[in-house]
Amino acid sequence: MKDYDLLVIGAGWAGFNAALEAKKHGLKVGLIEKSQIGGTCLNQGCIPTKSLIQSAKTFALIQKAGTFGIETSNPHLNFLKAQERKDAVIQQLRQGMESRLKDIDLYKSEARLLSADTIIAGQEQIKAKSIILATGSKPVELAKMKFDGRKIISSEQILNLKQIPGKLLIIGAGVIGCEFAGLFSILGSTVTIAEKMPQLLPSEDKEVAKRLAAIFKKKGIKVLTAFDSASLNPDDYDLTLVCVGRTPRIENLGLEKTGIKLESGKIVIDQFAKTSCNNIYAAGDCTGKIMLAHFAAYQGTAAAGNISQPDCPKPLIDTNIPSCVFTDPEISSVGLSQEKAEAKNLDIKVCRFDFLRSGMARILNEADGFLKIICDKRTETILGSVIMGPRASELISILTIALQCKLKISQIRDTVLPHPSLSESLTDALKENYGI
């Protein structure tokens, strides 16, 4: 029977980074993955979705080539080739991840806990001083719209389509639903998106949601908000995509053998990523915290670090975690939104900039959007930001660093950024509201 300092169950973004961190600290590490290295993010989520979105955006740009003085005739998108490119990107990244697992034993099998220190991987029993559970999540099904893989599909199944649906119904207008609505609209589908909450992207800034709804409608997407999807008939559409959230993947894991505490199907962890079982930790989507790949990686790294250095554990910090939506235009946010800051009765100033006034946005022909920086009047620090516009997923990183480092508004405002660039929009917003 093999014996490890640490055994990680699940090789998604949480488990993979946990294994690398533990190896860095000199632990003997085993990693178990029943499917493919990279988990949901690499194989059925972030990477394949954004790869297809990039193909669609490139196609949309070519269709607007005349705006840039470029004459084209009859451009068309070969969907199967776009899918082949997506698969190639996944394979390249997967090979890169596997190459980094040197000196880490990889078991390609299912795993089940037999006790707090014994795991069965396939037919092999393994001992471990510590364990990290990083088993990820899976799409939530609706009772009246079960996934059948043909007419009603999940956000994972839609990535493997061989042809573009004529009429597409999307149930759920969170990040995943909105990204697929924008993608398939560009590809030529007639898209209807239905959301039970009053706005698209229910957790995002209200003004952003309102603007996105207007953009969607302009593109021919039918938007139904505050709507009961039960009144819709999937038979009226070629395909129905149900994306109403994700739930931890913890079935058949043997948690009952360890007494690990669960709440609403999520593995409960403390501030150090430890479960109710002293030597077992958990990270990523199975904890039901912030279900984002970059947060999962952070959790996994932190959990492995705390196992490696038990005398000085570091608590998890779940503030200042950016989120991105890869619609067109992109949307990103970090920290407090305007609504949340106002709900806390904070004395704030909202610094705004419209991309219509950006030289680089005009050059790119992507001037639809705006940014808002939420500032604390008393401390003159940034509380949060939302960006809707070109390269929003990159611009938000600057403000994430500003939040993390508790920079003063003047420190950002007085920094000289290049012109013409999109990044100078951040300092322009602050200059106009706080002067120089």
C-alpha positions in Angstrom: 0.0 0.0 0.0 1.4 3.4 -1.0 1.7 6.1 1.6 1.7 9.9 0.9 2.1 13.1 2.9 -0.8 14.5 0.9 -3.4 13.0 -1.5 -5.4 15.3 -3.6 -8.7 14.1 -5.1 -9.6 16.0 -8.3 -7.1 17.6 -10.7 -9.1 20.7 -11.7 -7.8 24.1 -11.0 -8.0 23.7 -7.2 -6.5 20.2 -7.0 -3.8 20.8 -9.6 -2.5 23.9 -7.9 -2.7 22.3 -4.5 -0.5 19.4 -5.7 2.1 21.8 -7.2 2.2 23.8 -4.0 2.6 20.8 -1.8 5.4 19.5 -4.0 7.1 22.9 -3.7 7.1 22.4 0.1 8.7 18.9 -0.3 5.7 16.8 0.4 5.2 13.4 -1.2 2.1 14.0 -3.2 -0.5 11.8 -5.0 -3.2 13.2 -7.3 -6.3 11.3 -8.3 -8.5 12.3 -11.4 -11.2 10.1 -12.8 -11.5 12.2 -16.0 -9.1 14.7 -17.6 -6.5 16.9 -16.0 -7.8 20.5 -15.8 -11.3 19.7 -14.5 -14.3 21.7 -15.6 -12.4 24.9 -16.4 -10.1 23.4 -19.0 -12.4 20.7 -20.4 -16.0 21.8 -20.1 -15.9 25.4 -19.0 -13.7 28.5 -19.2 -11.2 27.5 -21.9 -13.5 25.8 -24.5 -16.2 28.5 -24.0 -13.8 31.3 -24.5 -12.2 29.6 -27.4 -15.5 29.4 -29.2 -16.3 33.0 -28.2 -13.0 34.1 -29.7 -13.9 32.4 -33.0 -17.3 34.1 -33.0 -15.8 37.5 -32.2 -13.3 37.2 -35.0 -16.1 36.3 -37.4 -18.1 39.3 -36.2 -15.1 41.6 -36.7 -14.5 40.3 -40.2 -18.2 41.1 -41.0 -17.4 44.7 -39.9 -14.2 44.8 -41.8 -15.5 47.5 -44.1 -15.5 49.9 -41.2 -11.7 49.6 -41.1 -11.4 50.0 -44.9 -11.0 46.3 -45.6 -13.1 44.8 -48.4 -14.2 41.2 -48.0 -16.8 39.1 -49.8 -19.0 36.4 -48.3 -17.2 35.5 -45.1 -18.6 32.5 -43.3 -17.7 30.5 -40.2 -16.9 26.8 -40.3 -18.3 25.7 -37.0 -16.6 22.3 -37.1 -13.2 23.9 -37.6 -13.9 26.3 -34.7 -14.7 23.2 -32.6 -11.4 21.5 -33.8 -9.5 24.6 -32.8 -11.2 24.6 -29.4 -10.2 20.9 -28.9 -6.6 21.7 -30.0 -6.3 24.5 -27.5 -7.6 22.2 -24.7 -5.1 19.5 -25.7 -2.2 21.9 -25.8 -3.0 23.2 -22.3 -3.7 19.8 -20.9 -0.3 18.6 -22.1 1.3 21.6 -20.5 -0.4 20.9 -17.2 0.6 17.2 -17.3 4.2 18.1 -17.9 4.2 20.1 -14.6 3.2 17.1 -12.6 6.7 15.6 -12.5 7.4 13.8 -9.2 3.7 13.7 -8.4 2.0 10.3 -8.7 -1.1 10.6 -10.9 -3.9 8.1 -10.6 -6.5 8.2 -13.4 -9.4 6.6 -11.7 -12.3 7.3 -9.4 -11.6 7.8 -5.7 -13.5 6.9 -2.6 -12.7 7.5 1.1 -12.6 4.4 3.2 -11.6 6.4 6.3 -10.0 9.7 7.2 -6.6 8.4 6.0 -7.3 5.7 3.5 -8.6 6.1 -0.1 -9.3 3.6 -2.8 -8.3 4.7 -6.3 -9.7 2.2 -8.8 -8.6 -1.1 -7.2 -5.7 0.3 -5.2 -5.8 1.3 -1.5 -3.7 4.3 -0.6 -2.8 5.9 2.7 -2.3 9.6 3.3 -1.5 11.8 6.3 -3.6 14.6 4.8 -6.2 14.8 2.0 -7.5 17.7 -0.1 -11.0 17.2 -1.7 -11.2 19.2 -4.9 -13.9 17.3 -6.8 -15.5 20.4 -8.5 -19.1 20.9 -9.5 -21.7 19.9 -12.1 -24.6 21.7 -13.8 -27.9 21.9 -11.9 -30.9 20.2 -13.5 -34.4 21.4 -13.4 -37.0 18.9 -12.3 -39.2 19.5 -15.4 -36.2 19.9 -17.8 -33.9 17.0 -17.2 -30.8 16.8 -19.4 -31.4 14.3 -22.2 -28.3 15.2 -24.3 -30.5 15.9 -27.4 -33.2 18.5 -26.9 -32.3 19.7 -23.4 -28.7 20.0 -22.7 -26.2 21.4 -20.1 -23.5 24.1 -20.4 -21.0 21.2 -20.7 -22.9 19.3 -23.4 -23.4 22.4 -25.6 -19.7 22.7 -26.1 -19.7 19.5 -28.2 -22.3 20.4 -30.7 -21.6 19.5 -34.3 -24.0 22.0 -35.8 -25.4 25.4 -34.9 -29.0 25.3 -33.6 -31.6 27.3 -35.6 -33.7 28.3 -32.5 -32.0 28.2 -29.2 -33.7 28.6 -25.8 -31.5 29.5 -22.8 -32.9 29.0 -19.3 -30.9 31.1 -16.9 -29.2 34.5 -17.6 -26.2 34.3 -15.3 -22.7 34.5 -16.6 -22.9 31.2 -18.5 -26.3 31.9 -20.1 -25.3 35.4 -21.2 -22.0 34.2 -22.7 -23.8 31.5 -24.7 -26.5 33.8 -25.8 -24.0 36.2 -27.3 -22.0 33.4 -28.8 -24.8 31.7 -30.6 -26.4 34.9 -31.7 -23.2 35.7 -33.6 -23.2 32.2 -35.1 -26.6 32.8 -36.5 -29.0 31.1 -34.0 -32.3 32.8 -33.1 -31.8 33.1 -29.4 -34.3 33.5 -26.5 -32.9 33.9 -23.0 -35.2 33.6 -19.9 -34.3 34.6 -16.4 -36.6 34.3 -13.3 -34.9 37.3 -11.6 -35.7 40.9 -12.6 -32.5 41.4 -14.6 -29.9 39.6 -16.6 -26.7 38.8 -14.6 -28.6 39.0 -11.3 -25.5 39.5 -9.2 -24.1 42.3 -11.3 -24.5 46.1 -11.4 -28.1 47.1 -12.4 -26.9 49.6 -15.0 -24.7 47.0 -16.6 -27.6 44.5 -16.7 -29.9 47.1 -18.3 -27.3 48.0 -20.9 -26.6 44.4 -21.7 -30.3 43.7 -22.2 -30.5 46.6 -24.6 -27.5 45.3 -26.6 -28.9 41.8 -26.7 -32.2 43.1 -28.0 -30.4 45.1 -30.7 -28.7 41.9 -31.8 -32.0 40.1 -32.1 -31.9 38.2 -28.9 -35.2 37.9 -27.1 -34.8 38.7 -23.5 -37.3 37.5 -20.9 -36.7 38.6 -17.3 -38.8 38.1 -14.2 -40.1 35.2 -16.2 -41.2 31.7 -15.2 -39.5 29.3 -17.7 -42.0 26.6 -16.9 -44.4 28.3 -19.3 -41.9 27.8 -22.1 -42.2 24.6 -24.3 -38.8 23.1 -25.3 -40.6 21.6 -28.3 -40.9 25.1 -29.8 -37.1 25.3 -30.1 -34.4 23.2 -31.8 -32.4 23.1 -28.6 -32.8 24.2 -24.9 -29.8 25.0 -22.8 -30.4 24.9 -19.1 -27.8 26.8 -17.1 -29.3 27.7 -13.7 -26.2 27.2 -11.6 -23.8 24.5 -10.5 -23.7 22.2 -7.5 -20.8 20.4 -5.8 -19.8 17.1 -7.1 -19.5 14.9 -4.0 -21.6 11.8 -4.7 -20.0 8.4 -4.2 -17.0 10.0 -2.5 -17.4 8.2 0.8 -17.8 11.3 2.9 -20.0 9.4 5.4 -16.9 7.3 6.3 -15.2 10.4 7.7 -18.0 12.4 9.3 -17.3 15.5 7.2 -19.9 18.1 7.8 -22.1 19.2 4.8 -24.5 22.1 4.4 -26.9 22.2 1.5 -24.8 19.6 -0.4 -21.6 21.7 0.1 -18.4 20.6 2.0 -18.1 22.9 5.0 -14.6 24.4 5.6 -13.1 26.8 8.1 -11.0 29.8 7.4 -8.0 27.6 6.7 -9.8 25.4 4.2 -10.0 22.5 6.8 -13.2 20.4 7.0 -14.7 19.1 10.2 -12.2 16.1 9.9 -8.9 17.3 11.2 -6.6 16.0 8.4 -9.0 16.6 5.5 -9.2 19.9 3.6 -11.4 21.0 0.7 -11.0 23.5 -2.1 -12.7 24.8 -5.2 -16.4 24.4 -6.3 -17.1 21.4 -3.9 -17.0 23.9 -1.0 -19.8 26.0 -2.7 -17.9 29.2 -2.1 -17.0 31.5 -5.0 -17.3 29.2 -8.0 -14.6 30.8 -10.2 -11.4 29.0 -11.4 -9.0 31.6 -10.1 -10.6 31.4 -6.7 -10.4 27.6 -6.8 -6.7 27.8 -7.6 -6.2 30.2 -4.7 -8.1 27.9 -2.3 -6.1 24.9 -3.4 -2.8 26.6 -3.0 -3.8 28.0 0.4 -5.0 24.6 1.6 -1.7 22.9 0.5 0.3 25.7 2.1 -1.5 25.3 5.4 -1.0 21.5 5.4 2.7 22.0 4.6 3.2 24.6 7.3 0.7 23.8 10.1 2.4 26.0 12.7 1.6 29.2 10.7 -1.6 28.6 8.7 -2.9 31.5 6.6 -6.6 32.2 6.5 -8.5 32.3 3.2 -9.5 35.8 2.1 -12.5 35.9 -0.2 -12.6 39.7 -0.8 -11.3 41.4 -3.9 -12.0 38.5 -6.2 -12.6 39.7 -9.7 -15.4 38.3 -11.9 -15.6 38.5 -15.7 -18.3 37.9 -18.3 -17.1 37.3 -21.8 -20.0 38.8 -23.6 -19.6 41.5 -26.3 -18.8 43.9 -24.8 -17.0 42.2 -21.9 -18.1 42.8 -18.3 -15.9 42.7 -15.2 -16.3 43.7 -11.6 -14.4 43.6 -8.3 -15.2 44.7 -4.8 -18.4 46.5 -3.9 -20.9 47.5 -6.5 -22.7 50.8 -6.3 -25.8 49.2 -5.0 -24.0 47.2 -2.3 -22.0 50.2 -1.2 -25.2 52.3 -0.9 -26.9 49.4 1.0 -24.1 49.7 3.6 -24.9 53.4 3.9 -21.3 54.2 2.9 -20.5 57.8 1.8 -19.3 57.2 -1.7 -18.4 58.9 -4.9 -19.0 57.2 -8.2 -16.3 58.0 -10.8 -17.6 57.2 -14.3 -16.1 57.1 -17.7 -17.8 56.3 -21.0 -15.8 54.5 -23.7 -17.3 56.7 -26.3 -14.7 59.2 -25.2 -11.8 56.8 -25.4 -9.4 57.2 -28.3 -8.4 53.6 -28.2 -12.0 52.4 -27.9 -12.8 54.4 -31.1 -9.8 53.0 -32.9 -10.9 49.5 -32.0 -14.5 50.3 -32.9 -15.6 49.0 -29.5 -16.8 52.2 -27.8 -20.1 50.7 -26.4 -19.7 50.7 -22.7 -18.6 52.4 -19.5 -16.7 52.0 -16.3 -17.6 53.0 -12.8 -15.1 53.2 -9.9 -16.8 53.3 -6.4 -14.7 55.4 -4.0 -14.9 56.0 -0.3 -15.1 59.8 0.2 -13.8 59.6 3.8 -10.7 57.5 3.2 -10.3 58.3 -0.5 -9.7 54.6 -1.4 -11.4 52.4 -4.0 -14.3 50.2 -2.8 -15.0 48.5 -6.0 -15.5 48.8 -9.8 -17.5 47.6 -12.7 -16.4 47.8 -16.3 -18.4 47.1 -19.4 -16.4 47.6 -22.5 -13.4 46.5 -24.5 -10.9 44.3 -22.7 -12.8 44.7 -19.5 -11.4 41.3 -18.3 -7.9 42.8 -18.5 -8.6 46.3 -17.2 -10.2 44.9 -14.0 -6.8 43.5 -13.0 -5.5 47.0 -12.4 -8.3 47.9 -10.0 -8.0 44.4 -8.3 -4.4 45.2 -7.5 -5.4 48.7 -6.3 -8.0 47.2 -3.9 -5.7 44.4 -2.7 -2.9 46.9 -1.9 -5.3 49.5 -0.5 -4.0 52.2 -2.7 -5.2 55.8 -2.3 -7.1 57.3 -5.2 -4.3 59.8 -5.7 -1.8 57.0 -6.2 -3.7 55.6 -9.1 -4.9 58.9 -10.5 -1.4 60.4 -10.6 0.1 57.4 -12.3 1.1 58.2 -15.9 -0.5 55.6 -18.2 0.2 55.2 -22.0 -1.9 57.1 -24.6 -3.8 56.0 -26.6 -4.8 53.0 -24.4 -7.8 51.6 -22.7 -6.1 51.7 -19.3 -5.9 55.5 -19.3 -9.7 55.5 -19.0 -9.2 54.4 -15.3 -7.1 57.5 -14.5 -9.3 59.7 -16.5 -12.3 58.7 -14.5 -10.5 59.6 -11.3 -9.1 62.8 -12.6 -12.5 64.2 -13.6 -13.9 63.4 -10.2 -11.0 64.2 -7.9 -8.9 66.6 -9.9 -5.1 66.6 -10.1 
